């Protein structure tokens, strides 16, 4: 369900994090009125399309979290956990995966895969759960789960013995396979046992599974075996048969002492020749080396396979990624649009909108139109940024006055913050 939350004092409020934090500077509008979406970051980019998926108020789908299924075959055959995942809104945009890794394990080739535990993706590990957070902004969130099962691994039908047990995991991918450049965001947290990976990423597979050097992928990954404030950013592939590829990956701490078990606003901008990641509005990493080039999918997963990347989860362990919402602006090779000319050129855009300067999550604001030019600029002191919000920086068009008790502090050329 796509819903929006607006607050009388003009703030976007999410559990444990205040997002955007400005009073209205531009009028709210609808996607039908937007020809392009302008993003504010270290550079200005324009995108054609907008999607927003809100999981915060889906109480009708929030049953008791499903118990893990103890058999490999049972996970493979599990039905959707609620009718939400049969709705057109979900099925028209996302597909839940049920693939397993037993064929890769049978190759016995650690250059391709070094898993030590059979893994199966299951519908049973994606569900809507009621929030028990204090002062929660929403009533529910989406959960993606991975569980280590101690018994009843895959039968000989799947080509592996059952003595080591198995891992059930969760993955969904976009139905659209033609995303070519985007700004992808989510409000999420990761919790649970060591030995798991939670991820948001773009993905274009290699022509053949063993041709890993030809994969195109930009990742944001959290490994639960890592320190609780470390996030991994990568333009894949990050390794080959001889060594790691150091230029492809960065491991960075979350800003302001935050942990990945806290709710955090994650953002990934994929633009030509570059992947840039942000956490809570602060740039965390930028990688130009082998940035994706060609049309790709968007994917989310939570998994473990006992390999060197995820680590080995203890038997009976589990980990989750909990997601309040997902939002993106993007270009697609399947959707014609007005953005032409050099990247960052707004040629052909009439009504220009923004999701960065809105006061209502999921709803864009109109920041420029051909009839009136730019919407009226803010007179001095006409709007205020509350503490911890952005207040200045290159390409920043929002409020520049901080609320009483805070001052605008320079962080870098593109970001100043009320502190």
VOVEXFI-17086 format. One line per field, with one value per residue (C-alpha): residue number from 1; residue in one letter; x negated, y, z. Coordinates in steps of 0.25 Angstrom, whole numbers. Example, Ala and Ser with C-alpha at 12.3 -4.5 7.8 and 13.67 -1.06 7.14 Angstrom:
! residues 2
k	1;2 $
r	A;S $
east	-49;-55 $
north	-18;-4 $
up	31;29 $
This chain:
! residues 419
k	1;2;3;4;5;6;7;8;9;10;11;12;13;14;15;16;17;18;19;20;21;22;23;24;25;26;27;28;29;30;31;32;33;34;35;36;37;38;39;40;41;42;43;44;45;46;47;48;49;50;51;52;53;54;55;56;57;58;59;60;61;62;63;64;65;66;67;68;69;70;71;72;73;74;75;76;77;78;79;80;81;82;83;84;85;86;87;88;89;90;91;92;93;94;95;96;97;98;99;100;101;102;103;104;105;106;107;108;109;110;111;112;113;114;115;116;117;118;119;120;121;122;123;124;125;126;127;128;129;130;131;132;133;134;135;136;137;138;139;140;141;142;143;144;145;146;147;148;149;150;151;152;153;154;155;156;157;158;159;160;161;162;163;164;165;166;167;168;169;170;171;172;173;174;175;176;177;178;179;180;181;182;183;184;185;186;187;188;189;190;191;192;193;194;195;196;197;198;199;200;201;202;203;204;205;206;207;208;209;210;211;212;213;214;215;216;217;218;219;220;221;222;223;224;225;226;227;228;229;230;231;232;233;234;235;236;237;238;239;240;241;242;243;244;245;246;247;248;249;250;251;252;253;254;255;256;257;258;259;260;261;262;263;264;265;266;267;268;269;270;271;272;273;274;275;276;277;278;279;280;281;282;283;284;285;286;287;288;289;290;291;292;293;294;295;296;297;298;299;300;301;302;303;304;305;306;307;308;309;310;311;312;313;314;315;316;317;318;319;320;321;322;323;324;325;326;327;328;329;330;331;332;333;334;335;336;337;338;339;340;341;342;343;344;345;346;347;348;349;350;351;352;353;354;355;356;357;358;359;360;361;362;363;364;365;366;367;368;369;370;371;372;373;374;375;376;377;378;379;380;381;382;383;384;385;386;387;388;389;390;391;392;393;394;395;396;397;398;399;400;401;402;403;404;405;406;407;408;409;410;411;412;413;414;415;416;417;418;419 $
r	X;X;X;X;X;X;X;X;X;X;X;X;X;X;X;X;X;X;X;X;X;X;X;X;X;X;X;X;X;X;X;X;X;X;X;X;X;X;X;X;X;X;X;X;X;X;X;X;X;X;X;X;X;X;X;X;X;X;X;X;X;X;X;X;X;X;X;X;X;X;X;X;X;X;X;X;X;X;X;X;X;X;X;X;X;X;X;X;X;X;X;X;X;X;X;X;X;X;X;X;X;X;X;X;X;X;X;X;X;X;X;X;X;X;X;X;X;X;X;X;X;X;X;X;X;X;X;X;X;X;X;X;X;X;X;X;X;X;X;X;X;X;X;X;X;X;X;X;X;X;X;X;X;X;X;X;X;X;X;X;X;X;X;X;X;X;X;X;X;X;X;X;X;X;X;X;X;X;X;X;X;X;X;X;X;X;X;X;X;X;X;X;X;X;X;X;X;X;X;X;X;X;X;X;X;X;X;X;X;X;X;X;X;X;X;X;X;X;X;X;X;X;X;X;X;X;X;X;X;X;X;X;X;X;X;X;X;X;X;X;X;X;X;X;X;X;X;X;X;X;X;X;X;X;X;X;X;X;X;X;X;X;X;X;X;X;X;X;X;X;X;X;X;X;X;X;X;X;X;X;X;X;X;X;X;X;X;X;X;X;X;X;X;X;X;X;X;X;X;X;X;X;X;X;X;X;X;X;X;X;X;X;X;X;X;X;X;X;X;X;X;X;X;X;X;X;X;X;X;X;X;X;X;X;X;X;X;X;X;X;X;X;X;X;X;X;X;X;X;X;X;X;X;X;X;X;X;X;X;X;X;X;X;X;X;X;X;X;X;X;X;X;X;X;X;X;X;X;X;X;X;X;X;X;X;X;X;X;X;X;X;X;X;X;X;X;X;X;X;X;X;X;X;X;X;X;X;X;X;X;X;X;X;X;X;X;X;X;X $
east	0;-5;-2;-8;-10;-9;-11;-6;-19;-24;-34;-36;-37;-42;-44;-57;-61;-56;-57;-59;-54;-50;-37;-30;-38;-31;-16;-13;-9;-6;-15;-6;-10;-25;-33;-47;-51;-64;-72;-81;-95;-109;-104;-90;-84;-70;-61;-49;-41;-37;-32;-29;-26;-21;-20;-17;-2;1;8;18;6;-2;1;-8;-21;-22;-30;-42;-40;-49;-51;-58;-46;-36;-43;-44;-28;-24;-13;-13;-11;0;9;1;-9;2;7;4;-3;-14;-14;-14;-27;-34;-36;-40;-51;-51;-65;-75;-90;-92;-96;-107;-111;-112;-122;-132;-139;-142;-146;-131;-125;-131;-118;-118;-103;-92;-83;-69;-61;-47;-33;-32;-44;-37;-25;-19;-21;-14;-24;-26;-35;-32;-28;-27;-23;-16;-9;-16;-29;-34;-43;-53;-59;-69;-70;-80;-73;-80;-73;-67;-75;-72;-69;-77;-67;-74;-88;-93;-93;-85;-95;-100;-86;-83;-80;-67;-68;-60;-61;-52;-56;-49;-41;-47;-60;-63;-67;-78;-82;-75;-74;-69;-66;-60;-58;-63;-70;-78;-77;-81;-91;-105;-107;-97;-97;-86;-87;-80;-87;-86;-89;-92;-96;-107;-104;-108;-108;-123;-127;-127;-136;-125;-115;-110;-106;-105;-104;-100;-103;-103;-110;-105;-119;-125;-125;-112;-115;-121;-114;-121;-119;-124;-123;-124;-132;-141;-150;-155;-163;-176;-172;-162;-160;-162;-158;-144;-140;-139;-136;-131;-126;-112;-111;-108;-111;-99;-99;-92;-83;-77;-67;-75;-72;-80;-82;-89;-91;-95;-99;-108;-122;-119;-112;-110;-104;-98;-94;-85;-88;-103;-111;-118;-125;-127;-133;-136;-143;-135;-122;-110;-107;-96;-81;-79;-70;-68;-69;-68;-73;-76;-84;-95;-102;-114;-124;-135;-126;-114;-122;-115;-103;-101;-90;-77;-82;-74;-76;-66;-65;-53;-49;-39;-39;-46;-46;-53;-54;-60;-62;-59;-62;-47;-41;-43;-45;-49;-63;-73;-86;-98;-95;-91;-85;-70;-67;-53;-48;-36;-31;-43;-40;-48;-46;-58;-51;-37;-30;-21;-29;-25;-19;-28;-28;-28;-41;-41;-31;-31;-20;-25;-40;-45;-35;-36;-49;-49;-49;-60;-55;-42;-45;-54;-62;-61;-73;-81;-75;-82;-83;-93;-103;-105;-91;-84;-70;-64;-63;-76;-72;-73;-63;-66;-77;-85;-94;-97;-111;-119;-122;-127;-124;-111;-106;-104;-96;-88;-95 $
north	0;14;23;37;43;58;65;79;85;81;70;56;47;33;24;28;37;51;52;64;73;85;93;93;101;96;92;77;71;57;48;51;66;63;61;60;58;66;60;68;61;64;66;69;58;57;44;41;32;31;19;18;6;8;-4;4;3;-11;-16;-25;-33;-34;-48;-55;-56;-70;-80;-85;-97;-109;-116;-111;-116;-109;-96;-98;-100;-90;-80;-65;-61;-52;-47;-34;-42;-46;-32;-25;-14;-24;-34;-24;-18;-30;-44;-53;-63;-78;-82;-90;-92;-107;-107;-97;-105;-117;-110;-111;-98;-88;-78;-78;-81;-85;-88;-99;-99;-102;-90;-88;-75;-76;-69;-72;-63;-50;-44;-32;-31;-22;-12;-12;0;12;24;17;25;13;1;-9;-12;-22;-33;-42;-53;-64;-76;-87;-100;-112;-124;-128;-122;-124;-138;-145;-139;-126;-132;-131;-139;-134;-136;-122;-116;-104;-89;-83;-68;-57;-50;-41;-35;-24;-29;-17;-21;-8;1;10;20;23;28;17;19;11;12;0;-7;-21;-30;-44;-54;-53;-60;-53;-42;-32;-24;-14;-14;-13;-25;-30;-44;-49;-57;-70;-72;-75;-62;-54;-44;-39;-37;-22;-19;-8;-13;-7;-19;-21;-33;-37;-43;-29;-18;-12;1;-4;-4;-10;-3;-10;-9;-24;-32;-30;-42;-52;-65;-59;-48;-37;-25;-14;-3;-9;-8;1;-2;10;14;19;34;40;27;20;5;-4;-9;5;10;17;24;17;23;19;27;20;30;28;24;25;19;28;23;32;28;38;48;47;42;29;25;28;18;20;7;-2;5;-2;2;-6;-8;-15;-20;-15;-26;-28;-40;-46;-59;-68;-79;-82;-76;-67;-54;-57;-66;-78;-75;-84;-95;-89;-75;-64;-50;-40;-28;-19;-9;2;8;7;19;22;31;25;24;12;8;3;16;28;41;56;55;57;62;61;54;65;73;76;79;74;75;84;82;78;71;67;56;61;74;69;70;58;44;38;51;60;75;83;92;97;99;106;115;121;117;113;113;125;125;125;139;140;133;128;114;107;94;86;81;70;74;79;94;98;92;92;89;91;98;96;104;110;116;106;105;112;105;100;106;102;95;92;78;78;86;79;77;86;82;88;84 $
up	0;-4;8;12;26;28;41;44;47;33;37;31;43;43;55;61;49;44;29;21;33;26;26;12;2;-11;-13;-13;-26;-32;-41;-52;-52;-52;-64;-57;-43;-39;-28;-18;-15;-19;-33;-39;-47;-54;-54;-62;-52;-38;-29;-14;-6;8;18;30;31;26;39;31;26;39;45;55;48;41;48;41;32;36;23;10;1;10;9;-6;-7;3;-1;1;16;13;2;1;-7;-17;-19;-32;-25;-21;-32;-43;-37;-30;-30;-18;-21;-18;-24;-17;-17;-18;-33;-30;-18;-27;-36;-25;-30;-20;-30;-33;-20;-6;1;11;15;5;4;-1;-3;2;2;17;20;15;23;29;44;54;60;75;75;85;78;64;52;46;51;42;34;24;29;21;29;28;38;40;41;48;42;29;18;4;-1;-12;-21;-19;-20;-6;7;19;30;31;31;22;22;18;12;6;-7;-16;-29;-38;-50;-58;-63;-70;-59;-65;-54;-42;-27;-18;-4;8;23;29;40;42;54;58;58;53;39;30;19;17;4;-5;-19;-34;-42;-57;-57;-66;-79;-72;-57;-57;-64;-51;-57;-66;-55;-53;-39;-29;-14;-1;9;24;29;43;46;44;55;58;51;38;24;11;-2;-15;-30;-33;-36;-23;-25;-35;-35;-30;-21;-16;-24;-15;-24;-24;-10;2;17;24;38;39;43;57;64;58;57;46;57;57;47;37;23;13;-1;-14;-26;-38;-49;-62;-57;-42;-30;-18;-5;7;21;28;18;19;8;12;-1;-15;-25;-40;-42;-51;-48;-55;-69;-75;-71;-58;-48;-33;-23;-8;0;13;13;18;12;21;11;14;11;20;30;37;45;57;57;61;58;50;45;39;31;34;24;26;12;-1;-11;-24;-36;-48;-63;-71;-85;-86;-83;-92;-85;-87;-81;-93;-96;-86;-72;-62;-74;-71;-86;-89;-75;-73;-59;-50;-37;-25;-14;-6;-3;0;14;11;9;-4;-10;-19;-19;-31;-31;-45;-57;-70;-67;-54;-55;-41;-30;-21;-13;2;7;18;31;24;27;37;38;51;58;50;37;25;24;13;2;-13;-20;-7;-10;4;16;21;35;47;58;71;79;67;56;42;43;30;28;13;1;-2;12;24;36;48;60 $
